[in-house]
Amino acid sequence: MDTKKAKTIYPVINIIQDRWSPRHYRIGTITEPDLNTILEAASWSFSGGNLQPWYYLYAHRDTPGFSKILDSLSPNNQVWAKNASVLMVALAKKERDPGKPNLWSKHDLGAANMALILQARSMDIYGHPMAGFNSLKIVESLQIDTTVYEPVVCISLGYLGDPGLLDHAAREKELAVRTRKGLSEFSEKING
């Protein structure tokens, strides 16, 4: 979709220009070797003290695990995420060492998520991170030990589908031109 290629002011690499979070997937299977490649990319992300405080729970479409994750998503996300090939829950490890909180684990998880999604995109697989999920439900259904991990985001992975199959509201979002804040809105040069 040409409207989704980022129209940047300054040159950025193509994989960043091409990355976006679709809401429409066609039915397809992501093989275990391909998924392992995507997860391997996450493992090479930077992290404070190289602790790599991330953990991914994932399930392929048409499995009980997929249904558990899907049922934990907000109704708006369920509508389109049901067609994804894989659903994941990205968890952040809470402590560096016993009794020592890892204040940067969510930052590190975010970096790993970006590496994961960029790797997927290089393989013609799209990823869509979702904050819209019921954390308590996902903890219970997946039996997550909340003394160790915190669910931070869910991610859908799949192959691009037909936006015409989405409901009106989702289709409008899907077809809208991407925009971003200007550099002056989020960065400032410090002189002296």
C-alpha beads as a LAMMPS data file, in Angstrom:
LAMMPS data file: protein, C-alpha beads

192 atoms
191 bonds

1 atom types
1 bond types

-500.0 500.0 xlo xhi
-500.0 500.0 ylo yhi
-500.0 500.0 zlo zhi

Masses

1 110.0

Atoms # bond

1 1 1 0.000 0.000 0.000
2 1 1 1.745 3.133 -1.238
3 1 1 -0.114 5.346 1.254
4 1 1 1.630 3.512 4.078
5 1 1 5.226 4.105 2.977
6 1 1 6.579 6.782 5.295
7 1 1 7.157 10.062 3.506
8 1 1 10.152 11.256 5.485
9 1 1 11.849 14.635 5.393
10 1 1 15.272 13.096 6.007
11 1 1 16.411 9.804 4.476
12 1 1 15.818 6.731 6.621
13 1 1 16.383 3.108 5.663
14 1 1 13.675 1.434 3.598
15 1 1 12.685 -1.142 6.215
16 1 1 11.722 1.705 8.585
17 1 1 9.826 3.529 5.847
18 1 1 7.949 0.323 5.018
19 1 1 7.086 -0.670 8.603
20 1 1 3.512 -0.023 9.677
21 1 1 0.911 -1.805 11.776
22 1 1 -1.886 -3.229 9.611
23 1 1 -5.300 -4.344 10.768
24 1 1 -5.932 -6.713 7.903
25 1 1 -4.304 -10.062 7.412
26 1 1 -4.891 -12.809 4.924
27 1 1 -5.026 -16.330 6.224
28 1 1 -1.542 -17.791 6.105
29 1 1 0.946 -19.777 8.146
30 1 1 4.207 -18.489 9.541
31 1 1 6.487 -21.502 9.701
32 1 1 8.314 -22.331 12.911
33 1 1 11.728 -21.663 11.267
34 1 1 10.500 -18.224 10.127
35 1 1 9.126 -17.470 13.574
36 1 1 12.412 -18.581 15.126
37 1 1 14.245 -16.162 12.817
38 1 1 11.937 -13.351 13.941
39 1 1 12.511 -14.212 17.618
40 1 1 16.266 -14.502 17.033
41 1 1 16.263 -10.894 15.829
42 1 1 14.691 -9.825 19.133
43 1 1 17.436 -11.631 21.029
44 1 1 20.083 -9.374 19.478
45 1 1 18.512 -6.141 20.653
46 1 1 20.400 -3.927 23.080
47 1 1 19.508 -4.062 26.766
48 1 1 20.800 -2.580 30.016
49 1 1 23.593 -4.773 31.356
50 1 1 22.827 -7.189 28.478
51 1 1 20.169 -8.737 30.740
52 1 1 17.732 -9.230 27.846
53 1 1 14.710 -8.910 30.186
54 1 1 12.106 -9.984 27.653
55 1 1 10.060 -13.112 27.248
56 1 1 7.585 -13.981 24.510
57 1 1 4.596 -16.280 24.736
58 1 1 3.224 -17.044 21.275
59 1 1 0.658 -19.209 19.561
60 1 1 -0.172 -20.071 15.974
61 1 1 -3.636 -19.544 14.543
62 1 1 -6.227 -22.273 15.207
63 1 1 -4.625 -23.403 18.475
64 1 1 -5.959 -23.116 22.032
65 1 1 -3.125 -20.712 22.920
66 1 1 -4.109 -18.386 20.062
67 1 1 -7.690 -18.346 21.354
68 1 1 -6.513 -17.521 24.873
69 1 1 -4.517 -14.524 23.652
70 1 1 -7.269 -13.418 21.253
71 1 1 -9.907 -13.597 24.010
72 1 1 -7.741 -11.314 26.152
73 1 1 -7.575 -8.577 23.504
74 1 1 -9.958 -5.621 23.501
75 1 1 -13.055 -6.188 21.333
76 1 1 -11.771 -3.667 18.748
77 1 1 -8.515 -5.612 18.387
78 1 1 -10.227 -9.017 18.339
79 1 1 -12.190 -8.042 15.219
80 1 1 -9.110 -7.951 13.017
81 1 1 -6.444 -9.837 15.047
82 1 1 -8.421 -13.071 14.654
83 1 1 -6.956 -13.329 11.131
84 1 1 -3.321 -13.048 12.225
85 1 1 -1.039 -16.041 11.737
86 1 1 0.537 -15.697 15.186
87 1 1 -0.381 -13.841 18.363
88 1 1 2.232 -13.045 21.000
89 1 1 2.400 -11.599 24.468
90 1 1 5.581 -9.632 25.151
91 1 1 6.603 -9.770 28.811
92 1 1 9.119 -7.677 30.723
93 1 1 11.131 -9.263 33.522
94 1 1 10.559 -7.163 36.623
95 1 1 13.839 -7.618 38.486
96 1 1 17.526 -7.466 37.612
97 1 1 18.367 -9.613 40.628
98 1 1 16.119 -10.770 43.468
99 1 1 14.842 -7.656 45.226
100 1 1 16.384 -5.266 42.661
101 1 1 13.808 -3.858 40.216
102 1 1 14.790 -3.540 36.574
103 1 1 13.670 0.007 35.851
104 1 1 14.627 -0.297 32.184
105 1 1 13.030 -3.637 31.307
106 1 1 10.107 -2.083 29.411
107 1 1 12.506 0.086 27.432
108 1 1 14.581 -2.973 26.569
109 1 1 11.469 -4.972 25.659
110 1 1 10.375 -2.160 23.338
111 1 1 13.723 -2.289 21.573
112 1 1 13.451 -6.077 21.221
113 1 1 9.916 -5.684 19.862
114 1 1 11.139 -3.255 17.217
115 1 1 13.922 -5.643 16.162
116 1 1 11.383 -8.477 16.008
117 1 1 8.948 -6.454 13.905
118 1 1 11.629 -5.127 11.533
119 1 1 12.922 -8.666 10.995
120 1 1 9.372 -9.830 10.294
121 1 1 8.868 -6.975 7.835
122 1 1 12.057 -7.963 5.988
123 1 1 10.381 -11.358 5.472
124 1 1 7.143 -9.804 4.109
125 1 1 5.429 -10.454 7.450
126 1 1 3.722 -7.578 9.228
127 1 1 3.490 -6.973 12.965
128 1 1 1.016 -4.917 14.948
129 1 1 1.740 -4.214 18.641
130 1 1 -1.379 -3.792 20.774
131 1 1 -1.797 -2.156 24.159
132 1 1 -5.513 -2.986 24.056
133 1 1 -5.710 -6.176 26.108
134 1 1 -6.985 -7.287 29.494
135 1 1 -3.841 -7.851 31.537
136 1 1 -5.582 -9.761 34.342
137 1 1 -7.274 -12.081 31.863
138 1 1 -4.061 -12.792 29.980
139 1 1 -2.146 -13.446 33.226
140 1 1 -4.796 -15.908 34.344
141 1 1 -5.350 -17.709 31.041
142 1 1 -1.617 -18.095 30.297
143 1 1 -0.626 -18.657 33.942
144 1 1 1.996 -15.910 33.919
145 1 1 4.014 -15.600 37.117
146 1 1 3.516 -11.911 37.892
147 1 1 6.220 -11.981 40.549
148 1 1 8.661 -12.450 37.655
149 1 1 7.037 -10.990 34.506
150 1 1 4.689 -8.199 33.505
151 1 1 2.681 -8.402 30.255
152 1 1 3.391 -5.163 28.403
153 1 1 2.026 -5.563 24.890
154 1 1 0.482 -8.124 22.570
155 1 1 1.719 -8.460 18.987
156 1 1 -0.028 -9.881 15.961
157 1 1 2.030 -11.233 13.070
158 1 1 0.744 -12.102 9.634
159 1 1 0.629 -11.503 5.902
160 1 1 -1.033 -8.403 4.485
161 1 1 -4.656 -8.905 3.491
162 1 1 -7.451 -6.947 1.831
163 1 1 -8.445 -3.770 3.733
164 1 1 -11.790 -3.860 1.936
165 1 1 -12.808 -6.703 4.241
166 1 1 -12.537 -4.500 7.355
167 1 1 -15.466 -2.667 8.913
168 1 1 -15.824 1.002 7.956
169 1 1 -13.987 2.514 10.953
170 1 1 -11.027 0.133 10.742
171 1 1 -10.858 0.520 6.947
172 1 1 -10.642 4.313 7.253
173 1 1 -7.711 4.006 9.682
174 1 1 -6.098 1.420 7.451
175 1 1 -6.222 3.551 4.321
176 1 1 -5.245 6.860 5.952
177 1 1 -1.891 8.372 5.055
178 1 1 0.658 7.918 7.839
179 1 1 1.832 11.011 9.680
180 1 1 4.366 11.702 12.408
181 1 1 5.324 14.595 14.643
182 1 1 7.976 16.927 13.291
183 1 1 11.464 16.705 14.751
184 1 1 11.029 19.996 16.649
185 1 1 8.075 18.462 18.515
186 1 1 10.190 15.720 20.122
187 1 1 13.809 16.843 19.964
188 1 1 15.814 19.925 20.890
189 1 1 19.449 20.774 20.371
190 1 1 21.224 21.895 23.527
191 1 1 23.807 24.619 23.025
192 1 1 26.195 25.212 25.864

Bonds

1 1 1 2
2 1 2 3
3 1 3 4
4 1 4 5
5 1 5 6
6 1 6 7
7 1 7 8
8 1 8 9
9 1 9 10
10 1 10 11
11 1 11 12
12 1 12 13
13 1 13 14
14 1 14 15
15 1 15 16
16 1 16 17
17 1 17 18
18 1 18 19
19 1 19 20
20 1 20 21
21 1 21 22
22 1 22 23
23 1 23 24
24 1 24 25
25 1 25 26
26 1 26 27
27 1 27 28
28 1 28 29
29 1 29 30
30 1 30 31
31 1 31 32
32 1 32 33
33 1 33 34
34 1 34 35
35 1 35 36
36 1 36 37
37 1 37 38
38 1 38 39
39 1 39 40
40 1 40 41
41 1 41 42
42 1 42 43
43 1 43 44
44 1 44 45
45 1 45 46
46 1 46 47
47 1 47 48
48 1 48 49
49 1 49 50
50 1 50 51
51 1 51 52
52 1 52 53
53 1 53 54
54 1 54 55
55 1 55 56
56 1 56 57
57 1 57 58
58 1 58 59
59 1 59 60
60 1 60 61
61 1 61 62
62 1 62 63
63 1 63 64
64 1 64 65
65 1 65 66
66 1 66 67
67 1 67 68
68 1 68 69
69 1 69 70
70 1 70 71
71 1 71 72
72 1 72 73
73 1 73 74
74 1 74 75
75 1 75 76
76 1 76 77
77 1 77 78
78 1 78 79
79 1 79 80
80 1 80 81
81 1 81 82
82 1 82 83
83 1 83 84
84 1 84 85
85 1 85 86
86 1 86 87
87 1 87 88
88 1 88 89
89 1 89 90
90 1 90 91
91 1 91 92
92 1 92 93
93 1 93 94
94 1 94 95
95 1 95 96
96 1 96 97
97 1 97 98
98 1 98 99
99 1 99 100
100 1 100 101
101 1 101 102
102 1 102 103
103 1 103 104
104 1 104 105
105 1 105 106
106 1 106 107
107 1 107 108
108 1 108 109
109 1 109 110
110 1 110 111
111 1 111 112
112 1 112 113
113 1 113 114
114 1 114 115
115 1 115 116
116 1 116 117
117 1 117 118
118 1 118 119
119 1 119 120
120 1 120 121
121 1 121 122
122 1 122 123
123 1 123 124
124 1 124 125
125 1 125 126
126 1 126 127
127 1 127 128
128 1 128 129
129 1 129 130
130 1 130 131
131 1 131 132
132 1 132 133
133 1 133 134
134 1 134 135
135 1 135 136
136 1 136 137
137 1 137 138
138 1 138 139
139 1 139 140
140 1 140 141
141 1 141 142
142 1 142 143
143 1 143 144
144 1 144 145
145 1 145 146
146 1 146 147
147 1 147 148
148 1 148 149
149 1 149 150
150 1 150 151
151 1 151 152
152 1 152 153
153 1 153 154
154 1 154 155
155 1 155 156
156 1 156 157
157 1 157 158
158 1 158 159
159 1 159 160
160 1 160 161
161 1 161 162
162 1 162 163
163 1 163 164
164 1 164 165
165 1 165 166
166 1 166 167
167 1 167 168
168 1 168 169
169 1 169 170
170 1 170 171
171 1 171 172
172 1 172 173
173 1 173 174
174 1 174 175
175 1 175 176
176 1 176 177
177 1 177 178
178 1 178 179
179 1 179 180
180 1 180 181
181 1 181 182
182 1 182 183
183 1 183 184
184 1 184 185
185 1 185 186
186 1 186 187
187 1 187 188
188 1 188 189
189 1 189 190
190 1 190 191
191 1 191 192
